[in-house]
Amino acid sequence: MKNPFAYRMYLLYSAVVSFAMALMSTVASVYYIRTVEMDAFQLLMTGFALEMSVFLFEIPTGVVADLYSRKRSMAIGLLLVGCGFMLEGMIPLFTVVLAAQVLWGVGYTFLSGADQAWIADELKTKRLEGVLLRGTQIGQMFSLLGMLAGVLLANITLNLPLIISGLLLIGFSLFVVLLFPETGFTPSPARRRHPWRSAWGTFQTGLGAVRRSTILLAALWISLLTGLYSEGFDRLWTLHLLENFTLPGIGNLNEVVWIGLINAGALVLNILVVEGIRRRMDRTGRLEKVWVLLMLNGLLVCAIVSFALAGQWWFALATYWAAAVLRKTNEPIYSAWLNEQIRDSRLRATILSTQGQVTSLGEIFGGPLVGAVVWKGTVSAGLIASGVILAPVVFLYLLLWRKKAAKREVPSRSA
């Protein structure tokens, strides 16, 4: 490994960001439903505001990371996300939450693509999936701590975890600026002298690279469909459990504690699954990523639909856990596979940001689409719609896997 210090900083980044995100997200849904008193449609509209801001700023901020600095882009993102968390925690009004989601969304775009591009440039390794999987594992362990802290703080007051997570991210943004290395990335002087011309040129070149690659084009469609399905699932699963099921009466466990326990259980299961994949990769030296992604997404479709149709609490819990584990396991493997398809390091953040923008576009349309289903039907119907929307992703991975298998057969036949 060429830069072990950068590797350690990436693991620290994964730990801190995961802790802060879990600290906030463990109570956020309950906070929105109980304190801000938002209904299903308003929950979906907060997602719409978040994803619209991501869509509008994803590519411009990705180009900034390619032209100026990966780590500065990360620091700006952490600062803005932290401010968004604090704002919605301090003022429990729907309109303020909408504004905070926009701020959070802009901050996310500075992080999206920049963190992966930063560690890829610093390490320059062909086995990036191992690094990303280890970062995911570290993140999951600290997410458990964040969930525990969120539950404890929420018992004091429901908005306290949001405020503290915001302060943590704001402080960590300064740490990134001062201590994170950046030795693998050097923008050319010409690009710095003409930033907007270079930004447009970088975007055009990145778009051209995507158009020339069948795999990257398929990845765009996968990103779009992932965005379309995920918004409905992310915004409705908590409401589905709270509205359609009676939480078991074990001791004095309240709703916040139950949601924290459910998420913690999903994380523990996911840590075990990711560790199994990582050990297999270390043992064999390779991972058939497209085949694994095909299996993960096929099972995910089944899990989401089963969760929506569940009639018993324990079956709903099991299917939600299955969906959560499959989603989290999918993320680092997909990221590593996508990074492998990008040949030019100078375009890495821009191409990754383009993928992120397409995902956001899907979420922008996915929220109102699922919202229309919920408006005319039920929360369960909205979740079923989310599962159906994801189904074509399985077909795309099947085509990619068959194409790769066909390429392997050609040399063997000629031999």
C-alpha positions in Angstrom: 0.0 0.0 0.0 1.5 3.3 -1.2 0.0 5.6 1.4 -0.9 3.8 4.7 -1.6 7.2 6.4 -4.3 8.0 3.8 -5.8 4.5 4.4 -6.0 5.2 8.1 -7.6 8.6 7.5 -10.2 7.0 5.2 -11.1 4.5 7.9 -11.4 7.4 10.4 -13.5 9.3 7.9 -15.8 6.2 7.5 -16.1 5.9 11.3 -16.9 9.6 12.1 -19.3 10.1 9.2 -21.1 6.8 9.9 -21.4 7.6 13.6 -22.8 11.1 12.9 -25.2 9.8 10.3 -26.5 7.0 12.5 -26.8 9.4 15.5 -29.1 11.6 13.4 -31.0 9.0 11.3 -31.9 6.7 14.3 -34.3 9.3 15.6 -35.0 11.4 12.5 -38.0 9.5 11.2 -39.6 9.4 14.6 -38.8 13.1 15.1 -40.4 14.0 11.7 -43.5 11.9 12.5 -44.1 12.7 16.2 -42.5 16.2 16.8 -42.9 17.9 13.4 -46.1 15.9 12.8 -45.4 15.1 9.1 -47.7 12.7 7.1 -46.6 10.2 4.4 -46.9 12.8 1.6 -44.8 15.4 3.6 -42.2 12.7 4.3 -41.9 12.0 0.6 -41.7 15.8 -0.1 -38.7 16.2 2.2 -37.0 13.5 0.1 -38.0 15.4 -3.0 -36.4 18.6 -1.7 -33.2 16.7 -0.7 -32.8 15.0 -4.0 -33.7 18.1 -6.1 -30.8 19.9 -4.5 -28.5 16.9 -5.1 -29.6 16.8 -8.7 -28.9 20.5 -9.3 -25.5 20.6 -7.6 -24.1 17.0 -8.1 -22.1 17.6 -11.3 -20.9 21.2 -10.5 -19.5 20.1 -7.2 -18.0 16.9 -8.7 -16.1 19.1 -11.2 -14.9 21.3 -8.3 -13.4 18.1 -6.8 -11.7 17.3 -10.1 -10.3 20.8 -10.6 -9.3 22.0 -7.2 -9.1 19.6 -4.3 -10.8 16.3 -3.3 -10.3 16.8 0.4 -11.5 20.4 0.4 -14.6 19.3 -1.4 -15.1 16.7 1.4 -14.6 19.4 4.1 -17.2 21.7 2.5 -19.6 18.8 2.3 -19.2 17.9 5.9 -19.7 21.5 7.0 -22.9 21.9 5.0 -24.4 18.6 6.0 -23.7 19.4 9.6 -25.4 22.8 9.4 -28.4 21.1 7.8 -28.7 18.6 10.7 -28.5 21.4 13.3 -31.1 23.5 11.5 -33.8 20.9 11.4 -33.1 19.8 14.9 -33.3 23.3 16.3 -36.6 24.4 14.6 -39.3 21.7 14.3 -41.3 23.1 11.5 -42.0 21.4 8.1 -40.8 24.4 6.1 -37.5 24.6 8.1 -37.0 20.8 7.6 -37.4 21.3 3.9 -34.8 24.1 3.9 -32.5 22.0 5.9 -32.9 19.1 3.5 -31.7 21.4 0.7 -28.7 22.5 2.6 -27.9 18.8 3.5 -28.4 17.9 -0.2 -25.9 20.5 -1.4 -23.4 19.3 1.2 -23.9 15.7 0.1 -22.9 16.6 -3.4 -19.5 17.9 -2.3 -19.0 14.5 -0.6 -20.4 12.3 -3.4 -17.6 11.0 -5.6 -14.9 13.2 -3.9 -14.3 10.7 -1.0 -14.0 7.7 -3.3 -11.9 9.6 -5.8 -9.7 10.9 -3.0 -8.9 7.4 -1.6 -8.6 5.9 -5.0 -6.0 8.5 -6.0 -4.1 8.3 -2.7 -3.8 4.5 -2.7 -3.6 3.8 -6.4 -4.5 0.2 -5.8 -6.2 -2.3 -8.2 -8.0 -3.9 -5.2 -10.1 -0.9 -4.2 -13.0 -3.1 -3.3 -11.1 -4.4 -0.2 -10.5 -0.9 1.0 -14.1 0.1 0.5 -15.4 -3.0 2.2 -13.1 -2.4 5.2 -14.3 1.2 5.3 -17.9 -0.1 5.2 -17.2 -2.5 8.1 -15.6 0.2 10.2 -18.5 2.5 9.3 -21.0 -0.1 10.4 -19.4 -0.7 13.8 -19.4 3.0 14.5 -23.0 3.2 13.2 -23.9 0.8 16.0 -22.4 3.2 18.5 -24.2 6.1 16.8 -27.5 4.3 17.1 -26.9 3.6 20.8 -25.9 7.2 21.4 -29.0 8.4 19.4 -31.4 6.3 21.5 -29.8 7.5 24.8 -29.8 11.2 23.8 -33.4 11.0 22.4 -34.6 10.0 25.8 -33.4 13.4 27.0 -35.0 15.2 24.1 -35.9 14.0 20.6 -34.0 16.7 18.7 -30.7 16.4 20.7 -29.1 13.7 18.4 -29.7 15.9 15.3 -28.0 18.9 16.9 -25.0 16.9 18.3 -24.5 15.1 15.0 -24.4 18.4 13.2 -21.8 19.8 15.6 -19.7 16.7 15.1 -19.6 17.0 11.3 -18.8 20.7 11.5 -15.8 20.0 13.7 -14.6 17.1 11.6 -14.7 19.2 8.5 -11.9 21.3 10.0 -10.0 18.2 10.8 -10.2 17.0 7.2 -8.8 20.3 5.9 -5.9 20.4 8.3 -4.8 16.8 8.5 -5.9 14.7 5.6 -3.2 14.1 2.9 -3.7 14.9 -0.8 -0.6 13.7 -2.7 -2.2 11.6 -5.5 -4.1 14.5 -7.1 -2.5 17.4 -9.0 -4.7 19.6 -11.2 -3.0 21.2 -14.2 -2.1 24.9 -14.0 -4.1 25.6 -17.3 -7.2 24.1 -15.7 -6.8 26.3 -12.7 -6.4 29.5 -14.8 -9.6 28.9 -16.7 -11.8 27.1 -14.1 -15.2 27.4 -15.8 -13.9 26.5 -19.2 -12.1 23.6 -17.7 -15.2 22.6 -15.7 -17.3 22.5 -18.9 -14.5 20.6 -20.7 -14.1 18.1 -17.8 -17.9 17.5 -17.8 -18.0 17.0 -21.6 -15.0 14.7 -21.5 -16.5 12.7 -18.7 -19.9 12.4 -20.5 -18.0 11.3 -23.6 -16.3 8.6 -21.6 -19.7 7.3 -20.4 -21.2 7.3 -23.9 -18.3 5.3 -25.2 -18.6 2.6 -22.5 -21.5 0.2 -22.6 -20.8 -0.7 -19.0 -20.9 2.9 -17.8 -24.1 3.5 -19.8 -25.7 0.4 -18.1 -24.4 1.9 -14.7 -26.4 5.1 -15.5 -29.6 3.1 -15.9 -28.8 1.2 -12.7 -28.3 4.5 -10.9 -31.6 5.9 -12.3 -33.6 2.8 -11.2 -31.9 2.7 -7.8 -32.9 6.3 -7.2 -36.5 5.6 -8.4 -37.1 2.8 -5.9 -35.0 3.9 -2.9 -36.9 7.2 -2.1 -40.1 5.4 -1.4 -38.6 2.7 0.7 -36.4 5.0 2.7 -39.2 7.4 3.6 -42.0 4.8 4.2 -40.5 1.8 6.0 -40.6 3.5 9.5 -44.2 4.7 8.9 -45.2 1.2 7.7 -44.0 -0.3 10.9 -45.5 2.4 13.2 -48.9 2.5 11.4 -49.5 -1.1 10.4 -48.1 -3.0 13.3 -48.2 -2.9 17.1 -44.7 -2.9 18.4 -44.1 -5.7 20.9 -44.6 -4.7 24.5 -41.2 -5.6 25.9 -40.5 -3.6 29.1 -40.7 0.1 28.6 -39.3 0.2 25.1 -40.6 3.3 23.2 -40.7 3.9 19.5 -37.3 5.5 19.3 -35.7 2.5 21.1 -37.5 0.0 18.8 -36.3 1.8 15.7 -32.8 1.9 17.1 -32.9 -1.8 17.9 -34.2 -2.6 14.4 -31.5 -0.7 12.7 -28.8 -2.1 15.1 -29.9 -5.6 14.3 -29.7 -4.9 10.6 -26.2 -3.5 11.0 -25.0 -6.5 13.0 -26.2 -8.9 10.3 -24.7 -6.8 7.6 -21.3 -6.7 9.3 -21.3 -10.5 9.3 -22.3 -10.7 5.7 -19.6 -8.1 4.5 -17.0 -9.9 6.6 -17.8 -13.2 4.8 -17.5 -11.5 1.4 -14.2 -9.8 2.4 -12.7 -13.1 3.7 -13.7 -14.9 0.5 -12.0 -12.1 -1.5 -8.8 -12.3 0.6 -8.8 -16.1 0.1 -9.5 -16.2 -3.6 -7.9 -12.8 -4.6 -10.9 -11.8 -6.6 -14.7 -11.2 -6.4 -17.1 -11.8 -9.3 -18.7 -8.5 -8.7 -21.4 -8.5 -11.4 -22.6 -11.9 -10.4 -22.8 -10.9 -6.7 -24.6 -7.6 -7.6 -27.1 -9.7 -9.7 -27.9 -11.9 -6.7 -28.0 -9.1 -4.2 -30.5 -7.0 -6.2 -32.7 -10.0 -7.1 -33.0 -10.9 -3.4 -33.6 -7.3 -2.6 -36.7 -7.0 -4.9 -38.1 -10.1 -3.1 -37.4 -8.7 0.3 -39.0 -5.3 -0.3 -42.2 -6.8 -1.7 -42.4 -9.3 1.2 -41.9 -6.5 3.7 -44.8 -4.6 2.1 -47.1 -7.6 2.2 -46.1 -8.8 5.7 -49.1 -9.5 8.0 -47.2 -10.4 11.1 -44.7 -8.1 13.0 -41.9 -10.7 13.2 -42.1 -11.4 9.4 -42.1 -7.7 8.7 -39.0 -7.4 10.9 -37.2 -10.3 9.2 -38.0 -9.0 5.7 -36.9 -5.4 6.6 -33.7 -6.8 8.0 -33.1 -8.7 4.8 -33.7 -5.7 2.6 -31.5 -3.5 4.8 -28.6 -6.0 4.7 -28.8 -6.5 1.0 -28.8 -2.8 0.3 -25.8 -2.1 2.5 -23.8 -5.1 1.2 -24.6 -3.9 -2.4 -23.1 -0.4 -1.9 -19.4 -1.0 -1.5 -19.3 -3.8 -4.2 -21.1 -1.5 -6.6 -18.8 1.4 -5.8 -15.7 -0.8 -6.4 -17.1 -2.2 -9.6 -18.0 1.3 -10.9 -14.5 2.7 -10.0 -12.9 -0.2 -12.0 -14.7 1.0 -15.1 -13.2 4.5 -14.9 -9.8 4.5 -16.7 -8.9 8.2 -16.4 -8.3 9.4 -12.8 -8.8 13.0 -13.8 -12.4 12.3 -14.7 -13.1 10.0 -11.7 -15.0 12.4 -9.5 -16.9 13.9 -12.4 -18.1 10.5 -13.6 -19.0 9.4 -10.1 -20.9 12.7 -9.6 -22.7 12.1 -12.9 -23.8 8.7 -11.6 -24.9 10.4 -8.3 -26.9 13.0 -10.2 -28.7 10.3 -12.2 -29.5 8.6 -8.9 -30.9 11.9 -7.6 -32.9 12.3 -10.7 -34.5 8.9 -10.1 -35.2 9.9 -6.5 -36.8 13.2 -7.6 -39.3 11.3 -9.8 -39.5 8.3 -7.5 -40.7 10.3 -4.5 -43.8 11.8 -6.3 -44.4 8.5 -8.2 -44.6 6.5 -5.0 -46.4 9.4 -3.3 -49.1 9.2 -6.0 -49.5 5.5 -5.2 -49.7 6.2 -1.5 -52.2 9.1 -2.1 -54.6 6.7 -3.9 -53.7 3.6 -2.0 -51.7 2.7 1.1 -48.2 2.8 2.5 -47.9 -0.9 1.7 -48.8 -0.2 -1.9 -46.1 2.4 -2.1 -43.5 -0.1 -0.9 -44.7 -2.7 -3.4 -44.3 -0.1 -6.1 -40.7 0.5 -4.9 -39.9 -3.2 -5.3 -41.3 -3.4 -8.8 -39.4 -0.3 -9.9 -36.1 -2.0 -8.8 -36.8 -5.2 -10.8 -35.3 -4.1 -14.1 -31.9 -3.6 -12.4 -31.7 -7.4 -12.0 -32.2 -7.8 -15.8 -29.4 -5.2 -16.5 -26.9 -7.1 -14.3 -27.9 -10.3 -16.0 -27.0 -8.8 -19.4 -23.7 -7.5 -18.0 -22.8 -10.9 -16.5 -23.7 -12.7 -19.7 -21.6 -10.3 -21.7 -18.6 -10.8 -19.5 -19.1 -14.6 -19.6 -19.1 -14.4 -23.4 -15.9 -12.5 -23.5 -14.2 -15.2 -21.3 -15.4 -17.9 -23.6 -13.9 -16.4 -26.8 -10.2 -16.7 -25.8 -10.8 -20.2 -24.5 -12.3 -21.3 -27.8 -9.6 -19.8 -29.9 -7.0 -21.5 -27.7 
